[in-house]
Amino acid sequence: MKPFDVIIIGAGSVGVPTAMALAENKQRVLVIDALASPGQGQNKKAIGGIRATHSDKAKITICQRSIDIFSTWQEVHGDDIGWIQNGYSFPAYTDEDAKKLKDLMVIQKSFNLDIDWLSPGEYQKLVPGINMENLKGSTYSPGDGSASPLLAINAFYFKSLEYGAQYKFQEKVTDILILGDSEIKVTTDKGRYTADKVINAAGSHARLIGQMAGLDLPVEPDSHEGAITEPVQRFFGPMIVDLRPSRDPATADSSNYYFYQNNEGQVIFCLTPKHLIQGTADESTSVFLPQVAKRMVALFPKLTNLKVRRTWRGQYPMTPDGFPIVGPAKEYPNFINAVGMCGQGYMLGPGLGELLTRMVTNDLTDGDLDVLKHFNPYRDFSGIEHFK
Ligand SMILES: Cc1cc2nc3c(=O)[nH]c(=O)nc-3n(C[C@H](O)[C@H](O)[C@H](O)COP(=O)(O)OP(=O)(O)OC[C@H]3O[C@@H](n4cnc5c(N)ncnc54)[C@H](O)[C@@H]3O)c2cc1C
């Protein structure tokens, strides 16, 4: 008998909750990561936003399950992971944006999402002091929330150990040899391991891992920077997503940005550059903070005197259409991909971990098969996700 049922490559946003779900279901799991401890790839770069408010059924379904797991974690397992149900909001400052958001809301409501349109006055009550000039209103989805990516991944990691998962840290996967439908050998810079199945959860490096199995997965990481302030008393409610690209020449190189106040009272935020910066460089730039701060203060002047404690830079492992790639390779059904999480891997992780477990144990439901159609590795990637 082989020592492991499943080897997961990557102890990140997807790999760790997947190991937890697999081990809970009596699968013998080994997780291999090149870094020193769980969540040291892109997981710790996430700002902690968790929403079911997406534009398609598959992401909505997975994230609804993730929200169940994040929101009940402390009650069920005891650890505080910093969960707060602060909701998400997408304010609109043009009639065109208001229409787009309202049209999308019809689809979102048809998937039973708890989301509504707030008038400018109603929105001002949630975010007192928000710039009211030209504000047309905002979506508000009170069931969405946030939690600390560091606390959450550690909670999932320790739970997975309790269920029997094993980990090898500081080991880089260098080769994969698929020997048939139920035998795969994974070589690292320190050893060689055999299992029935392998799950590629290598985030920004997913394409390289895919190539080791003869696949060309269209996953390209691009740069995003984030920052966090000192903690202060709570002074606004939801995550605020400003979808507008900047029209001010001083900040013109930026697209949308988003921010919220976490459970500790810190404001945490990030920005999407207009011209994507591809690659895995992760040194902070001197451009990000002045750019995002100018825009945030113009939108919400109450932020003016907050002190920023730290900035960082990470990546979204992007796919051409903004949807993840989840499913087995055609030629090798025992090589499963769970990659291309874009800007949402942290929120997708727990729900996806359970779906991957059902895939491994051959217990996929009709609902899962429907989700997997949207995440199919062999789709044509011509679609577009509005909130990617
Ligand atoms: C600024 C910023 C803000 C973000 N905010 C949010 C947010 O609010 N909510 C949200 O859901 N998402 C957010 N994201 C996106 C989120 O961080 C990613 O989508 C997510 O972490 C990707 O998860 P993953 O498991 O695919 O990759 P990772 O978490 O990066 O895990 C992959 C792991 O694979 C390992 N690995 C790779 N290659 C090898 C190899 N050859 N051998 C061994 N190990 C290997 C890596 O070391 C890494 O630990 C944000 C990202 C950034 C940069």
The ligand as a Gaussian input file, in Angstrom:
#p B3LYP/6-31G(d) Opt

LIG

0 1
 C       -2.669000      42.446000      -1.764000
 C       -3.537000      41.221000      -1.888000
 C       -4.803000      41.211000      -1.301000
 C       -5.629000      40.090000      -1.409000
 N       -6.826000      40.079000      -0.758000
 C       -7.621000      38.981000      -0.808000
 C       -8.844000      38.940000      -0.081000
 O       -9.228000      39.895000       0.588000
 N       -9.588000      37.802000      -0.154000
 C       -9.211000      36.715000      -0.895000
 O       -9.919000      35.721000      -0.953000
 N       -8.020000      36.727000      -1.581000
 C       -7.233000      37.827000      -1.555000
 N       -6.050000      37.850000      -2.241000
 C       -5.713000      36.710000      -3.147000
 C       -5.217000      35.524000      -2.363000
 O       -4.121000      35.905000      -1.563000
 C       -4.811000      34.410000      -3.352000
 O       -5.840000      34.182000      -4.298000
 C       -4.608000      33.094000      -2.604000
 O       -3.732000      33.241000      -1.521000
 C       -4.090000      32.009000      -3.564000
 O       -4.152000      30.795000      -2.868000
 P       -3.333000      29.522000      -3.341000
 O       -3.550000      28.462000      -2.333000
 O       -3.649000      29.255000      -4.756000
 O       -1.810000      30.028000      -3.294000
 P       -0.849000      30.265000      -2.039000
 O       -1.606000      30.651000      -0.826000
 O        0.223000      31.164000      -2.524000
 O       -0.242000      28.809000      -1.793000
 C        0.589000      28.181000      -2.745000
 C        1.739000      27.508000      -2.022000
 O        2.405000      26.655000      -2.957000
 C        3.754000      26.634000      -2.606000
 N        4.558000      26.187000      -3.753000
 C        4.594000      26.722000      -4.990000
 N        5.451000      26.033000      -5.781000
 C        5.968000      25.046000      -5.018000
 C        6.929000      24.007000      -5.261000
 N        7.542000      23.840000      -6.450000
 N        7.223000      23.160000      -4.240000
 C        6.625000      23.300000      -3.023000
 N        5.735000      24.272000      -2.750000
 C        5.395000      25.128000      -3.732000
 C        4.050000      28.078000      -2.232000
 O        5.210000      28.171000      -1.404000
 C        2.764000      28.490000      -1.501000
 O        2.881000      28.389000      -0.086000
 C       -5.193000      38.941000      -2.126000
 C       -3.911000      38.944000      -2.706000
 C       -3.097000      40.063000      -2.583000
 C       -1.719000      40.036000      -3.202000

